[in-house]
Amino acid sequence: MAIVEPAVPARRQGSGWWRRNQQRLTPWLFLAPGLLMFTIYVLWPIFQSFVISFYDWDGLGQREWIGWANYQELRTDPAFTVSLNNNVIWLVLYLLAVPMGLFIAIFLNQTVWGIRLYKSLFFFPFVISQVVVGLMFSWFYAPNFGLFYKLIEWMTGDGVAVLADPDLVTYGIIAAGLWPQTAYCMILYLTGLNNVSADQVEAARLDGAKGWRMLWHVILPQLRPATFIAFVVTIIGALRSFDLVSIMTDGGPFGSSRVLSFYMYEQALSEYGYRMGYGAAIAVVLFLIMMVFITGFIWKMVRDEREGY
């Protein structure tokens, strides 16, 4: 007697297609909300900035196509030159936060009495707002009653109004920015020091390595990921510095403390501006400068991954 096997119901075509492509499509489904937000709030505004930079527009009325006129004006604009030079100064001096954060992290990585209090004090600048930092340093530099002014007056007999001096104001604002930025780099390096191999350190000590040799040949190579992130965040922070300039000087005195991000806002959105096309041209220049560094960092990260770091 023949045995009849039960009929197997045919799979639905849609279900079979999903099963075949599930592993390939699932990551994209998880990424879709983030990619959508990134496209709407990052990529589309960047594209719009490029487009608007070729127009003369006040933000409300009709746009007038003027081609490269905004960029040609940038070449002869002294305020733009001052802003660009200040950004270069920011970029160079802001990188001091990386070695300072490293040495503070090495100090805080010790097991000594009161180390938790020291960590809290050094961590404090990172958790407060940049606006608060700007106000604190404005009072710190204030003529007649500021602590820095009084200290210089006591040492030299004549105080210095840092924020009122066109030659010193940019350096005073950078010093204010270095305070929280150093704390951020310190946190990155403290995290990295927790992952340093104790076996390698002990082996280096048996070989006679100590001090600078230990730091350079054993500790720093293991801190490369933390150093990479510290450099990236610090450089981007230096290029888009806006809040401290706005709070402490509003671009003064006489526009000497402007940076590109603040000059962009001043031209496009302030009560004296409403030149959206010109502000967009400044934004494009700042974006291209950032892209040079970001592209370099991405290239280095890919190269390190391929080399196995």
C-alpha positions in Angstrom: 0.0 0.0 0.0 1.5 3.3 -1.1 2.2 6.0 1.6 0.9 9.4 0.6 3.1 12.2 2.0 1.2 15.3 3.2 1.3 18.2 0.7 3.7 21.0 1.7 2.0 24.4 1.3 3.9 26.6 -1.2 5.8 29.5 0.4 4.6 32.9 -0.4 6.8 34.7 -2.8 7.2 37.8 -0.6 8.2 35.7 2.4 10.9 33.8 0.4 12.3 37.1 -1.0 12.6 38.5 2.6 14.3 35.3 3.9 16.8 35.4 1.1 17.7 39.1 1.7 17.1 39.4 5.4 20.7 39.6 6.5 21.6 42.1 3.8 18.6 44.4 4.4 18.3 44.3 8.2 21.3 46.6 8.9 19.9 49.2 6.4 16.5 49.1 8.2 18.2 50.0 11.5 20.2 52.7 9.8 17.3 54.2 7.8 16.0 56.6 10.6 19.5 57.9 11.3 20.3 58.3 7.6 17.0 60.1 7.0 17.7 62.6 9.8 21.3 63.0 8.6 20.1 63.7 5.0 17.4 66.2 6.1 19.4 68.1 8.8 23.0 67.8 7.5 23.4 66.9 3.8 20.5 69.0 2.5 21.5 72.2 4.4 25.1 71.7 3.1 23.8 71.5 -0.4 21.5 74.5 0.1 24.4 76.6 1.4 26.4 75.9 -1.8 23.3 77.0 -3.8 22.5 80.1 -1.8 26.2 81.2 -1.9 25.7 82.1 -5.6 22.8 84.4 -4.9 22.2 87.9 -3.4 19.4 87.2 -0.9 18.1 88.8 2.3 16.4 85.6 3.4 12.8 86.8 2.6 12.6 88.4 -0.8 13.5 87.3 -4.3 16.9 85.7 -4.8 19.1 87.3 -7.5 21.7 85.2 -9.2 25.2 86.8 -9.0 27.4 83.8 -9.7 30.9 83.9 -8.1 30.5 87.5 -6.9 30.2 86.6 -3.2 33.5 84.6 -3.4 35.2 87.4 -5.2 34.2 89.8 -2.5 35.7 87.5 0.1 39.1 87.9 -1.5 39.1 91.7 -0.8 37.1 91.7 2.5 39.5 92.7 5.3 37.0 91.3 8.0 37.1 87.9 6.3 40.9 88.0 6.3 41.0 88.8 10.0 38.5 86.0 10.7 40.5 83.5 8.7 43.8 84.5 10.4 42.1 84.2 13.8 40.9 80.7 12.9 44.5 79.7 12.1 45.6 81.0 15.5 42.8 79.1 17.1 43.8 75.9 15.2 47.4 76.1 16.3 47.0 77.0 19.9 43.9 74.9 20.5 46.0 71.8 19.8 47.8 72.5 23.1 44.8 70.9 24.8 46.0 67.4 23.6 49.4 67.3 25.3 48.0 69.1 28.4 45.2 66.6 28.6 47.7 63.7 28.3 49.9 64.9 31.1 47.0 65.7 33.4 45.6 62.2 32.7 48.9 60.6 33.6 49.0 62.6 36.8 45.4 61.6 37.7 46.1 58.0 36.9 48.3 57.7 40.0 47.0 56.1 43.3 47.7 58.9 45.8 45.7 60.4 48.6 42.9 62.7 47.4 43.0 61.6 43.8 39.2 61.6 43.6 39.1 65.2 44.5 41.7 66.1 41.9 39.8 64.2 39.3 36.6 66.1 40.2 38.3 69.4 39.9 39.8 68.7 36.5 36.6 67.2 35.3 34.5 70.2 36.3 35.2 72.4 33.2 33.9 69.6 30.9 30.4 69.5 32.4 29.7 73.2 32.5 28.3 75.2 29.6 30.5 77.1 27.2 28.4 80.2 28.0 29.3 79.8 31.7 33.0 79.5 30.8 32.8 82.6 28.7 31.1 84.6 31.5 33.7 83.4 34.1 36.6 84.4 31.9 35.0 87.7 31.1 35.0 88.5 34.8 38.4 87.0 35.2 39.8 89.5 32.6 37.6 92.4 33.6 39.4 95.7 34.1 39.7 97.1 37.7 38.2 94.1 39.5 39.1 91.0 37.5 41.6 88.5 39.1 43.8 88.4 36.0 43.8 92.3 35.8 44.7 92.6 39.5 47.4 90.0 39.3 49.1 91.7 36.3 48.7 95.1 38.1 50.3 93.7 41.2 53.2 92.2 39.2 53.9 95.1 36.8 52.2 98.1 38.3 49.8 98.4 35.3 46.8 96.2 34.6 46.0 94.8 31.1 42.4 94.8 29.8 42.8 91.6 27.6 39.4 91.7 26.0 39.7 95.4 25.1 43.1 94.9 23.4 42.9 94.0 19.7 46.3 92.3 19.9 45.5 90.1 22.9 41.8 89.5 22.7 42.0 86.3 20.5 44.6 84.8 22.8 42.5 85.5 25.8 39.4 83.8 24.3 41.5 80.8 23.2 42.8 80.5 26.8 39.2 80.3 28.0 38.4 77.6 25.4 41.5 75.6 26.3 40.1 75.1 29.9 37.2 72.8 29.0 38.9 71.3 25.9 41.8 70.2 28.0 39.4 68.5 30.4 37.8 66.7 27.4 41.2 65.4 26.2 42.0 64.4 29.8 38.9 62.2 29.9 39.8 60.5 26.6 43.3 59.7 27.8 42.1 58.5 31.2 39.9 56.0 29.4 42.8 55.0 27.2 45.2 54.6 30.2 42.7 52.1 31.7 43.3 49.9 28.7 47.1 50.1 28.7 48.5 46.6 28.9 50.1 46.1 32.4 52.2 43.2 31.0 53.9 45.5 28.5 54.6 48.1 31.1 56.1 45.5 33.4 58.2 44.0 30.6 59.5 47.5 29.7 60.5 48.1 33.4 62.4 44.9 33.4 64.3 46.1 30.3 65.2 49.3 32.1 62.7 51.7 30.5 61.3 54.5 32.6 60.3 58.1 32.4 60.2 59.6 28.9 61.3 56.3 27.3 58.5 54.4 28.9 56.0 57.1 27.9 57.2 57.4 24.3 57.8 53.7 23.4 55.3 51.9 25.6 52.4 54.1 26.7 51.8 56.4 23.7 51.6 53.6 21.1 48.8 52.1 23.1 47.0 55.5 23.3 46.8 56.0 19.6 43.0 55.7 19.4 42.5 58.2 22.2 45.1 60.6 20.5 43.3 60.3 17.2 39.9 61.2 18.7 41.4 64.0 20.7 43.0 65.6 17.6 39.8 65.3 15.6 37.5 66.8 18.2 40.0 69.6 19.1 40.6 70.6 15.4 36.9 70.7 14.6 36.2 72.6 17.9 38.8 75.2 16.9 37.4 75.7 13.4 33.8 76.1 14.6 34.5 78.3 17.6 31.5 80.6 18.0 30.0 80.6 21.4 33.0 82.0 23.4 33.6 84.8 20.8 29.9 85.7 21.0 29.7 85.7 24.8 33.0 87.3 25.6 33.5 90.0 22.9 30.7 89.8 20.3 33.5 89.9 17.7 35.2 93.1 19.2 37.0 95.2 19.8 36.7 96.6 16.3 36.1 93.1 14.9 39.5 91.9 15.9 38.3 88.7 17.6 36.0 87.5 14.8 36.3 83.9 13.5 34.7 82.5 10.4 31.7 81.0 12.1 31.0 84.2 14.0 31.5 86.3 10.8 29.2 84.0 8.9 26.5 84.6 11.6 27.1 88.3 11.6 26.7 88.6 7.9 23.7 86.3 7.5 21.6 86.6 10.6 22.6 89.6 12.8 20.7 92.9 12.7 23.5 94.4 10.6 23.6 91.6 8.1 20.8 89.7 6.4 23.2 88.9 3.5 22.3 85.2 3.3 24.3 84.6 0.1 27.5 86.2 1.5 27.0 84.3 4.8 26.6 81.1 2.9 29.8 81.7 0.9 31.7 82.1 4.3 30.0 78.8 5.5 31.2 77.0 2.3 34.8 78.2 2.8 34.6 77.0 6.4 33.1 73.7 5.3 35.9 73.1 2.8 38.6 73.8 5.3 37.0 71.3 7.7 36.7 68.8 4.9 40.4 68.9 4.3 41.1 67.8 7.9 38.2 65.4 8.1 39.3 63.7 4.9 42.8 63.4 6.2 41.6 61.9 9.5 39.3 59.4 7.7 42.2 58.4 5.4 44.5 57.8 8.4 41.8 55.8 10.2 41.3 53.5 7.2 45.0 53.1 6.8 45.5 52.2 10.5 42.6 49.7 10.3 44.3 48.0 7.3 47.6 47.9 9.1 46.0 46.3 12.1 46.2 49.1 14.7 
